[in-house]
Amino acid sequence: MTTTAPHTGLGKVPGPTAPLRRRRGPGALVRALPLTPAVVLLILFLAGPIAYCVSIAFTDLQLTGQAEDSFVGFENFTRAFGDEAFLNAVWLTLVFTVLSSLIGQNTLGLALAALMQRASKPVRTLTGGIVVTAWVLPEVVAGFLLYAFFRREGTLNAILDWLHLPSQNWLFTLPILAVSFANVWRGTAFSMLVYSAALNEIPQEITEAAEVDGAGGWRRMWHITLPMIRRSIATNLMLNTLQTLSVFGLIWVMTRGGPGGRSQTLPLFMYEQAFQNSLIGYGTAVALLLLLVGSLFSLVYLRLLRTEV
């Protein structure tokens, strides 16, 4: 014989682990109100111009000699990938970014930050002041200074002549290397400041324990320092890469993309097509491709910044 528990009519009572539903009332809207000005500004000055540029990139808009523009689809993009000058600009942009950002600014910034950790206070102050001064100079001023350094009658050749070493016209023979060095000289301070802050966060006890265990400087750097500041490295690489991809004034002042397009990166090629050749639609398509390249670099670095499980 079986018995049935009496029905209470109260229904199922949730246990202590049952999730509670959050009620979305006017409070959530009130909390979002302070973000409204920022959202409006982003729409007006970021999303709006990007949407307008996307629409222009699919037209044959020109600055002069045209009554009205027309829709041309992907013609500007296919034209770009069939243009040898565009492919040359893509290659030089990658060379310029790798040399001046990934290798130059990143490596030199880390080296300066590591050396300044062990230097005396006067040396740190002097070195930091010199490096930061190059960083805060306007891009055009820095371009004129480096132009005076690399030109045929410039400072570098004067030093080489004084040392009885062969000199040359660096802006003609090695223009992409010259502008890459100029960008390293100007932008290393940012990497140095990022790495100095990251190195100061490493507990001193870990470094001292490694020294007691007999680990040399290179082993401490490779097995302790670099793994502990890897997130700062990824952040610095992302910011430096995005800044380097958009460098225009420095190269324009030094070489204007020449000679023969041998230092013409994508920003200079875009400017030439849009404002010198009056091809606004084509130049805007190149700008969107540059934006795509920067987005791909950002996705890679954001992937590196994800917390390891």
DOMARLUM-732330 format. One record per residue (C-alpha): y, x, z; residue in one letter. Coordinates in Angstrom, 1 decimal. Each point is the difference from the previous one (the first is absolute). Layout:
# residues N
<atom c2="Y" c1="X" c3="Z" kolnu="A"/>
...
//
This chain:
# residues 309
<atom c2="0.0" c1="0.0" c3="0.0" kolnu="M"/>
<atom c2="3.4" c1="1.4" c3="-1.0" kolnu="T"/>
<atom c2="3.4" c1="-0.8" c3="1.4" kolnu="T"/>
<atom c2="3.3" c1="0.1" c3="-1.9" kolnu="T"/>
<atom c2="3.1" c1="1.3" c3="1.5" kolnu="A"/>
<atom c2="2.6" c1="-2.7" c3="0.5" kolnu="P"/>
<atom c2="2.7" c1="-0.1" c3="-2.7" kolnu="H"/>
<atom c2="3.4" c1="0.6" c3="1.6" kolnu="T"/>
<atom c2="2.1" c1="-1.0" c3="-3.0" kolnu="G"/>
<atom c2="2.2" c1="3.1" c3="0.4" kolnu="L"/>
<atom c2="-1.3" c1="1.8" c3="-3.0" kolnu="G"/>
<atom c2="-0.8" c1="3.7" c3="-0.2" kolnu="K"/>
<atom c2="2.0" c1="2.1" c3="2.5" kolnu="V"/>
<atom c2="0.9" c1="3.4" c3="-1.5" kolnu="P"/>
<atom c2="-1.2" c1="3.0" c3="1.9" kolnu="G"/>
<atom c2="2.2" c1="2.7" c3="1.4" kolnu="P"/>
<atom c2="-0.5" c1="2.2" c3="-3.2" kolnu="T"/>
<atom c2="1.2" c1="-2.7" c3="-2.4" kolnu="A"/>
<atom c2="3.1" c1="1.1" c3="-1.9" kolnu="P"/>
<atom c2="3.2" c1="-1.9" c3="0.6" kolnu="L"/>
<atom c2="1.9" c1="-1.2" c3="-3.0" kolnu="R"/>
<atom c2="3.6" c1="1.1" c3="-0.1" kolnu="R"/>
<atom c2="2.5" c1="-2.7" c3="-0.7" kolnu="R"/>
<atom c2="2.6" c1="1.0" c3="-2.5" kolnu="R"/>
<atom c2="3.1" c1="-1.7" c3="1.0" kolnu="G"/>
<atom c2="3.7" c1="0.6" c3="-0.5" kolnu="P"/>
<atom c2="-0.2" c1="3.1" c3="2.1" kolnu="G"/>
<atom c2="-1.6" c1="2.1" c3="-2.8" kolnu="A"/>
<atom c2="2.8" c1="-1.0" c3="-2.3" kolnu="L"/>
<atom c2="2.6" c1="1.0" c3="2.6" kolnu="V"/>
<atom c2="-1.6" c1="3.4" c3="0.4" kolnu="R"/>
<atom c2="0.1" c1="0.5" c3="-3.8" kolnu="A"/>
<atom c2="3.7" c1="-0.8" c3="-0.3" kolnu="L"/>
<atom c2="1.2" c1="3.6" c3="0.9" kolnu="P"/>
<atom c2="-2.0" c1="1.3" c3="-3.0" kolnu="L"/>
<atom c2="1.8" c1="-2.4" c3="-2.4" kolnu="T"/>
<atom c2="2.9" c1="2.3" c3="-0.9" kolnu="P"/>
<atom c2="-2.3" c1="2.9" c3="-0.7" kolnu="A"/>
<atom c2="-2.2" c1="-2.1" c3="-2.2" kolnu="V"/>
<atom c2="3.0" c1="-1.3" c3="-1.9" kolnu="V"/>
<atom c2="1.3" c1="3.5" c3="-0.6" kolnu="L"/>
<atom c2="-3.4" c1="1.2" c3="-1.2" kolnu="L"/>
<atom c2="-0.1" c1="-2.9" c3="-2.5" kolnu="I"/>
<atom c2="3.5" c1="0.6" c3="-1.2" kolnu="L"/>
<atom c2="0.0" c1="3.8" c3="-0.3" kolnu="F"/>
<atom c2="-3.7" c1="0.9" c3="-0.5" kolnu="L"/>
<atom c2="-2.2" c1="-2.8" c3="-1.2" kolnu="A"/>
<atom c2="2.8" c1="-1.5" c3="-2.2" kolnu="G"/>
<atom c2="0.9" c1="3.2" c3="-1.9" kolnu="P"/>
<atom c2="-3.7" c1="0.9" c3="-0.5" kolnu="I"/>
<atom c2="-0.7" c1="-3.4" c3="-1.4" kolnu="A"/>
<atom c2="3.0" c1="0.3" c3="-2.4" kolnu="Y"/>
<atom c2="-1.2" c1="3.5" c3="-1.1" kolnu="C"/>
<atom c2="-3.5" c1="-1.4" c3="-0.6" kolnu="V"/>
<atom c2="1.5" c1="-2.6" c3="-2.3" kolnu="S"/>
<atom c2="2.1" c1="2.5" c3="-1.9" kolnu="I"/>
<atom c2="-2.9" c1="2.4" c3="-0.5" kolnu="A"/>
<atom c2="-1.7" c1="-2.6" c3="-2.3" kolnu="F"/>
<atom c2="3.1" c1="-0.3" c3="-2.2" kolnu="T"/>
<atom c2="1.8" c1="2.2" c3="-2.6" kolnu="D"/>
<atom c2="3.3" c1="-0.1" c3="1.9" kolnu="L"/>
<atom c2="2.5" c1="2.6" c3="-1.2" kolnu="Q"/>
<atom c2="3.4" c1="1.1" c3="1.3" kolnu="L"/>
<atom c2="1.7" c1="-0.1" c3="-3.5" kolnu="T"/>
<atom c2="-0.6" c1="-1.4" c3="-3.4" kolnu="G"/>
<atom c2="-1.9" c1="-3.1" c3="1.0" kolnu="Q"/>
<atom c2="1.1" c1="-3.6" c3="0.1" kolnu="A"/>
<atom c2="-2.8" c1="-1.2" c3="2.2" kolnu="E"/>
<atom c2="-3.3" c1="1.3" c3="1.3" kolnu="D"/>
<atom c2="-3.5" c1="-1.4" c3="-0.7" kolnu="S"/>
<atom c2="-3.3" c1="0.1" c3="1.7" kolnu="F"/>
<atom c2="-2.3" c1="2.7" c3="-1.3" kolnu="V"/>
<atom c2="-2.9" c1="-0.2" c3="2.4" kolnu="G"/>
<atom c2="-1.7" c1="3.4" c3="0.8" kolnu="F"/>
<atom c2="1.6" c1="1.8" c3="-2.9" kolnu="E"/>
<atom c2="2.2" c1="2.2" c3="2.2" kolnu="N"/>
<atom c2="-3.1" c1="1.1" c3="2.1" kolnu="F"/>
<atom c2="-2.2" c1="0.7" c3="-3.1" kolnu="T"/>
<atom c2="3.0" c1="1.9" c3="-1.5" kolnu="R"/>
<atom c2="0.2" c1="2.1" c3="3.2" kolnu="A"/>
<atom c2="-3.6" c1="1.1" c3="0.0" kolnu="F"/>
<atom c2="0.3" c1="0.9" c3="-3.7" kolnu="G"/>
<atom c2="3.2" c1="2.0" c3="0.5" kolnu="D"/>
<atom c2="-0.6" c1="3.8" c3="0.4" kolnu="E"/>
<atom c2="3.2" c1="0.4" c3="1.9" kolnu="A"/>
<atom c2="-1.1" c1="-2.6" c3="2.5" kolnu="F"/>
<atom c2="-3.4" c1="1.7" c3="0.5" kolnu="L"/>
<atom c2="1.8" c1="3.3" c3="0.4" kolnu="N"/>
<atom c2="2.3" c1="-1.6" c3="2.7" kolnu="A"/>
<atom c2="-3.1" c1="-1.3" c3="1.8" kolnu="V"/>
<atom c2="-1.6" c1="3.4" c3="0.0" kolnu="W"/>
<atom c2="3.2" c1="1.7" c3="1.2" kolnu="L"/>
<atom c2="0.5" c1="-2.6" c3="2.7" kolnu="T"/>
<atom c2="-3.5" c1="0.7" c3="1.4" kolnu="L"/>
<atom c2="0.6" c1="3.8" c3="-0.2" kolnu="V"/>
<atom c2="3.4" c1="-0.4" c3="1.7" kolnu="F"/>
<atom c2="-1.5" c1="-2.3" c3="2.7" kolnu="T"/>
<atom c2="-3.0" c1="2.2" c3="0.8" kolnu="V"/>
<atom c2="1.9" c1="3.3" c3="0.0" kolnu="L"/>
<atom c2="3.1" c1="-1.1" c3="1.9" kolnu="S"/>
<atom c2="-1.4" c1="-2.7" c3="2.3" kolnu="S"/>
<atom c2="-3.7" c1="0.2" c3="0.6" kolnu="L"/>
<atom c2="-0.1" c1="3.8" c3="0.0" kolnu="I"/>
<atom c2="3.5" c1="1.3" c3="0.6" kolnu="G"/>
<atom c2="1.8" c1="-2.3" c3="2.5" kolnu="Q"/>
<atom c2="-3.2" c1="-0.9" c3="1.8" kolnu="N"/>
<atom c2="-1.4" c1="3.5" c3="0.5" kolnu="T"/>
<atom c2="3.3" c1="1.7" c3="0.6" kolnu="L"/>
<atom c2="1.1" c1="-2.7" c3="2.5" kolnu="G"/>
<atom c2="-3.2" c1="0.3" c3="1.9" kolnu="L"/>
<atom c2="0.3" c1="3.8" c3="0.1" kolnu="A"/>
<atom c2="3.5" c1="0.0" c3="1.2" kolnu="L"/>
<atom c2="-0.8" c1="-2.6" c3="2.7" kolnu="A"/>
<atom c2="-2.9" c1="2.1" c3="1.2" kolnu="A"/>
<atom c2="2.0" c1="3.2" c3="0.1" kolnu="L"/>
<atom c2="2.9" c1="-1.6" c3="1.8" kolnu="M"/>
<atom c2="-2.4" c1="-1.1" c3="2.7" kolnu="Q"/>
<atom c2="-0.4" c1="3.6" c3="1.0" kolnu="R"/>
<atom c2="3.5" c1="1.3" c3="-0.8" kolnu="A"/>
<atom c2="2.8" c1="0.5" c3="2.4" kolnu="S"/>
<atom c2="2.7" c1="-2.6" c3="0.5" kolnu="K"/>
<atom c2="2.7" c1="2.0" c3="-2.0" kolnu="P"/>
<atom c2="-2.4" c1="0.4" c3="-2.9" kolnu="V"/>
<atom c2="-1.0" c1="-3.7" c3="0.0" kolnu="R"/>
<atom c2="3.6" c1="-1.0" c3="0.1" kolnu="T"/>
<atom c2="1.0" c1="2.3" c3="-2.9" kolnu="L"/>
<atom c2="-3.0" c1="-0.9" c3="-2.1" kolnu="T"/>
<atom c2="0.3" c1="-3.7" c3="0.6" kolnu="G"/>
<atom c2="3.7" c1="0.0" c3="-0.8" kolnu="G"/>
<atom c2="-0.5" c1="1.8" c3="-3.3" kolnu="I"/>
<atom c2="-2.8" c1="-2.2" c3="-1.2" kolnu="V"/>
<atom c2="1.6" c1="-3.3" c3="1.1" kolnu="V"/>
<atom c2="3.3" c1="1.0" c3="-1.7" kolnu="T"/>
<atom c2="-1.8" c1="0.2" c3="-3.3" kolnu="A"/>
<atom c2="-1.4" c1="-3.4" c3="0.6" kolnu="W"/>
<atom c2="3.2" c1="-1.8" c3="0.9" kolnu="V"/>
<atom c2="1.9" c1="1.4" c3="-3.0" kolnu="L"/>
<atom c2="0.6" c1="-2.6" c3="-2.7" kolnu="P"/>
<atom c2="-2.5" c1="0.2" c3="-2.9" kolnu="E"/>
<atom c2="2.7" c1="0.9" c3="-2.5" kolnu="V"/>
<atom c2="1.4" c1="2.8" c3="2.1" kolnu="V"/>
<atom c2="-3.5" c1="1.4" c3="0.6" kolnu="A"/>
<atom c2="-0.6" c1="-0.2" c3="-3.8" kolnu="G"/>
<atom c2="3.2" c1="2.1" c3="-0.7" kolnu="F"/>
<atom c2="-1.0" c1="2.6" c3="2.7" kolnu="L"/>
<atom c2="-3.5" c1="0.4" c3="-1.5" kolnu="L"/>
<atom c2="1.4" c1="0.1" c3="-3.5" kolnu="Y"/>
<atom c2="2.2" c1="2.9" c3="1.1" kolnu="A"/>
<atom c2="-3.0" c1="1.7" c3="1.5" kolnu="F"/>
<atom c2="-2.3" c1="-0.3" c3="-3.0" kolnu="F"/>
<atom c2="2.4" c1="0.3" c3="-3.0" kolnu="R"/>
<atom c2="0.1" c1="3.1" c3="-2.2" kolnu="R"/>
<atom c2="2.9" c1="1.6" c3="1.9" kolnu="E"/>
<atom c2="-1.1" c1="-1.5" c3="3.3" kolnu="G"/>
<atom c2="-0.9" c1="1.3" c3="3.4" kolnu="T"/>
<atom c2="-3.7" c1="0.4" c3="-0.6" kolnu="L"/>
<atom c2="0.4" c1="2.2" c3="-3.0" kolnu="N"/>
<atom c2="2.7" c1="2.0" c3="1.9" kolnu="A"/>
<atom c2="-2.6" c1="0.7" c3="2.7" kolnu="I"/>
<atom c2="-2.6" c1="0.9" c3="-2.5" kolnu="L"/>
<atom c2="2.3" c1="2.4" c3="-1.8" kolnu="D"/>
<atom c2="0.9" c1="1.6" c3="3.3" kolnu="W"/>
<atom c2="-3.7" c1="0.5" c3="0.7" kolnu="L"/>
<atom c2="-0.5" c1="1.4" c3="-3.6" kolnu="H"/>
<atom c2="-2.3" c1="-2.9" c3="-0.9" kolnu="L"/>
<atom c2="0.0" c1="-1.9" c3="-3.3" kolnu="P"/>
<atom c2="2.2" c1="-3.1" c3="0.0" kolnu="S"/>
<atom c2="-0.1" c1="-3.0" c3="-2.3" kolnu="Q"/>
<atom c2="1.7" c1="-3.4" c3="-0.7" kolnu="N"/>
<atom c2="-2.1" c1="-2.0" c3="2.5" kolnu="W"/>
<atom c2="1.5" c1="-3.4" c3="-1.0" kolnu="L"/>
<atom c2="-1.2" c1="0.7" c3="-3.6" kolnu="F"/>
<atom c2="-3.3" c1="1.8" c3="0.4" kolnu="T"/>
<atom c2="-1.3" c1="-1.9" c3="3.1" kolnu="L"/>
<atom c2="2.1" c1="-3.1" c3="0.5" kolnu="P"/>
<atom c2="-2.6" c1="-2.2" c3="1.7" kolnu="I"/>
<atom c2="-0.8" c1="2.8" c3="2.5" kolnu="L"/>
<atom c2="3.7" c1="0.5" c3="0.7" kolnu="A"/>
<atom c2="0.7" c1="-3.7" c3="0.7" kolnu="V"/>
<atom c2="-3.2" c1="-0.2" c3="2.1" kolnu="S"/>
<atom c2="1.2" c1="3.0" c3="2.1" kolnu="F"/>
<atom c2="3.4" c1="-1.7" c3="0.4" kolnu="A"/>
<atom c2="-1.6" c1="-3.2" c3="1.3" kolnu="N"/>
<atom c2="-2.1" c1="2.0" c3="2.4" kolnu="V"/>
<atom c2="3.2" c1="1.8" c3="1.3" kolnu="W"/>
<atom c2="1.8" c1="-3.3" c3="0.4" kolnu="R"/>
<atom c2="-2.8" c1="-2.2" c3="1.5" kolnu="G"/>
<atom c2="-2.0" c1="2.3" c3="2.3" kolnu="T"/>
<atom c2="2.1" c1="-0.9" c3="3.0" kolnu="A"/>
<atom c2="-1.5" c1="-3.6" c3="0.1" kolnu="F"/>
<atom c2="-3.5" c1="1.3" c3="0.1" kolnu="S"/>
<atom c2="0.9" c1="2.6" c3="2.6" kolnu="M"/>
<atom c2="1.5" c1="-2.6" c3="2.3" kolnu="L"/>
<atom c2="-3.0" c1="-2.3" c3="-0.4" kolnu="V"/>
<atom c2="-2.5" c1="2.7" c3="0.8" kolnu="Y"/>
<atom c2="2.1" c1="1.4" c3="2.9" kolnu="S"/>
<atom c2="-0.2" c1="-3.4" c3="1.7" kolnu="A"/>
<atom c2="-3.7" c1="-0.3" c3="-0.7" kolnu="A"/>
<atom c2="-0.8" c1="3.5" c3="1.3" kolnu="L"/>
<atom c2="2.0" c1="-0.7" c3="3.2" kolnu="N"/>
<atom c2="-2.4" c1="-3.0" c3="0.7" kolnu="E"/>
<atom c2="-3.1" c1="2.2" c3="0.1" kolnu="I"/>
<atom c2="-1.1" c1="0.5" c3="3.6" kolnu="P"/>
<atom c2="0.5" c1="3.6" c3="1.0" kolnu="Q"/>
<atom c2="-3.3" c1="0.0" c3="1.9" kolnu="E"/>
<atom c2="-2.0" c1="-0.4" c3="-3.2" kolnu="I"/>
<atom c2="1.7" c1="3.0" c3="-1.6" kolnu="T"/>
<atom c2="-0.4" c1="2.1" c3="3.1" kolnu="E"/>
<atom c2="-3.7" c1="-0.9" c3="0.3" kolnu="A"/>
<atom c2="-0.6" c1="1.0" c3="-3.6" kolnu="A"/>
<atom c2="1.7" c1="3.4" c3="0.7" kolnu="E"/>
<atom c2="-2.2" c1="0.5" c3="3.0" kolnu="V"/>
<atom c2="-3.1" c1="-0.7" c3="-2.1" kolnu="D"/>
<atom c2="1.1" c1="2.8" c3="-2.4" kolnu="G"/>
<atom c2="1.3" c1="-2.2" c3="-2.9" kolnu="A"/>
<atom c2="2.5" c1="1.8" c3="-2.2" kolnu="G"/>
<atom c2="3.2" c1="-1.4" c3="-1.4" kolnu="G"/>
<atom c2="-1.6" c1="-1.1" c3="-3.3" kolnu="W"/>
<atom c2="-2.9" c1="-1.6" c3="1.7" kolnu="R"/>
<atom c2="2.2" c1="-1.9" c3="2.4" kolnu="R"/>
<atom c2="2.2" c1="-1.1" c3="-2.9" kolnu="M"/>
<atom c2="-3.0" c1="-1.2" c3="-2.1" kolnu="W"/>
<atom c2="-2.2" c1="-1.6" c3="2.8" kolnu="H"/>
<atom c2="2.6" c1="-1.2" c3="2.5" kolnu="I"/>
<atom c2="3.5" c1="-0.2" c3="-1.3" kolnu="T"/>
<atom c2="-0.6" c1="-1.6" c3="-3.5" kolnu="L"/>
<atom c2="-2.4" c1="-2.6" c3="1.2" kolnu="P"/>
<atom c2="2.3" c1="-1.1" c3="2.8" kolnu="M"/>
<atom c2="3.0" c1="-0.4" c3="-2.3" kolnu="I"/>
<atom c2="-1.8" c1="-1.4" c3="-3.0" kolnu="R"/>
<atom c2="1.9" c1="-3.3" c3="0.3" kolnu="R"/>
<atom c2="3.4" c1="1.8" c3="-0.1" kolnu="S"/>
<atom c2="-1.3" c1="2.0" c3="-3.0" kolnu="I"/>
<atom c2="-0.8" c1="-3.2" c3="-1.9" kolnu="A"/>
<atom c2="3.3" c1="-1.6" c3="1.0" kolnu="T"/>
<atom c2="2.0" c1="3.1" c3="-1.1" kolnu="N"/>
<atom c2="-1.9" c1="0.3" c3="-3.3" kolnu="L"/>
<atom c2="0.7" c1="-3.7" c3="-0.8" kolnu="M"/>
<atom c2="3.7" c1="0.2" c3="0.7" kolnu="L"/>
<atom c2="0.4" c1="3.3" c3="-1.7" kolnu="N"/>
<atom c2="-1.9" c1="-1.1" c3="-3.1" kolnu="T"/>
<atom c2="2.1" c1="-3.2" c3="-0.4" kolnu="L"/>
<atom c2="3.2" c1="2.0" c3="0.4" kolnu="Q"/>
<atom c2="-1.1" c1="2.6" c3="-2.5" kolnu="T"/>
<atom c2="-1.0" c1="-2.5" c3="-2.6" kolnu="L"/>
<atom c2="3.6" c1="-1.4" c3="0.0" kolnu="S"/>
<atom c2="1.9" c1="3.4" c3="-0.1" kolnu="V"/>
<atom c2="2.6" c1="-0.3" c3="-2.8" kolnu="F"/>
<atom c2="3.3" c1="1.7" c3="0.9" kolnu="G"/>
<atom c2="-1.5" c1="3.4" c3="1.0" kolnu="L"/>
<atom c2="-1.7" c1="0.4" c3="-3.4" kolnu="I"/>
<atom c2="2.8" c1="-1.5" c3="-2.0" kolnu="W"/>
<atom c2="2.5" c1="2.4" c3="1.4" kolnu="V"/>
<atom c2="-2.2" c1="3.1" c3="-0.4" kolnu="M"/>
<atom c2="-1.6" c1="-0.6" c3="-3.4" kolnu="T"/>
<atom c2="0.6" c1="-3.6" c3="-1.2" kolnu="R"/>
<atom c2="-3.7" c1="-0.1" c3="-0.8" kolnu="G"/>
<atom c2="0.2" c1="2.9" c3="-2.4" kolnu="G"/>
<atom c2="-0.4" c1="2.2" c3="-1.7" kolnu="P"/>
<atom c2="-2.0" c1="-2.0" c3="-2.5" kolnu="G"/>
<atom c2="-1.2" c1="-2.5" c3="2.6" kolnu="G"/>
<atom c2="-1.8" c1="2.6" c3="2.0" kolnu="R"/>
<atom c2="1.4" c1="-1.2" c3="3.3" kolnu="S"/>
<atom c2="0.4" c1="-3.7" c3="-0.9" kolnu="Q"/>
<atom c2="-1.7" c1="-2.1" c3="2.6" kolnu="T"/>
<atom c2="-0.4" c1="-3.7" c3="-0.1" kolnu="L"/>
<atom c2="3.3" c1="-0.9" c3="1.6" kolnu="P"/>
<atom c2="1.9" c1="2.1" c3="-2.5" kolnu="L"/>
<atom c2="-2.1" c1="-1.4" c3="-2.9" kolnu="F"/>
<atom c2="0.7" c1="-3.5" c3="1.2" kolnu="M"/>
<atom c2="3.8" c1="0.7" c3="0.2" kolnu="Y"/>
<atom c2="0.0" c1="1.5" c3="-3.5" kolnu="E"/>
<atom c2="-1.7" c1="-3.0" c3="-1.6" kolnu="Q"/>
<atom c2="2.0" c1="-2.6" c3="1.9" kolnu="A"/>
<atom c2="3.5" c1="1.4" c3="0.0" kolnu="F"/>
<atom c2="0.2" c1="2.7" c3="-2.7" kolnu="Q"/>
<atom c2="-2.2" c1="-1.7" c3="-2.6" kolnu="N"/>
<atom c2="1.1" c1="-3.5" c3="1.2" kolnu="S"/>
<atom c2="-3.6" c1="-1.2" c3="0.2" kolnu="L"/>
<atom c2="0.3" c1="-2.0" c3="3.3" kolnu="I"/>
<atom c2="-3.3" c1="-1.8" c3="-0.5" kolnu="G"/>
<atom c2="-2.0" c1="3.1" c3="-0.7" kolnu="Y"/>
<atom c2="1.7" c1="2.0" c3="2.8" kolnu="G"/>
<atom c2="-0.7" c1="-2.8" c3="2.4" kolnu="T"/>
<atom c2="-3.7" c1="0.0" c3="-1.0" kolnu="A"/>
<atom c2="-0.1" c1="3.7" c3="0.8" kolnu="V"/>
<atom c2="1.6" c1="-0.7" c3="3.4" kolnu="A"/>
<atom c2="-2.7" c1="-2.6" c3="0.7" kolnu="L"/>
<atom c2="-2.7" c1="2.6" c3="-0.9" kolnu="L"/>
<atom c2="1.7" c1="2.4" c3="2.4" kolnu="L"/>
<atom c2="0.0" c1="-2.6" c3="2.7" kolnu="L"/>
<atom c2="-3.8" c1="-0.6" c3="-0.7" kolnu="L"/>
<atom c2="-0.6" c1="3.8" c3="0.5" kolnu="V"/>
<atom c2="1.8" c1="0.0" c3="3.3" kolnu="G"/>
<atom c2="-1.9" c1="-3.1" c3="1.1" kolnu="S"/>
<atom c2="-3.4" c1="1.7" c3="-0.8" kolnu="L"/>
<atom c2="1.1" c1="3.0" c3="2.1" kolnu="F"/>
<atom c2="1.0" c1="-2.3" c3="2.8" kolnu="S"/>
<atom c2="-3.4" c1="-1.8" c3="0.0" kolnu="L"/>
<atom c2="-1.8" c1="3.3" c3="0.2" kolnu="V"/>
<atom c2="2.0" c1="1.2" c3="2.9" kolnu="Y"/>
<atom c2="-0.2" c1="-3.3" c3="1.8" kolnu="L"/>
<atom c2="-3.7" c1="0.2" c3="-0.4" kolnu="R"/>
<atom c2="0.1" c1="3.4" c3="1.8" kolnu="L"/>
<atom c2="2.1" c1="-1.4" c3="2.7" kolnu="L"/>
<atom c2="-2.5" c1="-2.7" c3="1.0" kolnu="R"/>
<atom c2="-1.6" c1="0.5" c3="3.3" kolnu="T"/>
<atom c2="-3.5" c1="1.5" c3="-0.3" kolnu="E"/>
<atom c2="-2.7" c1="-2.1" c3="1.6" kolnu="V"/>
//
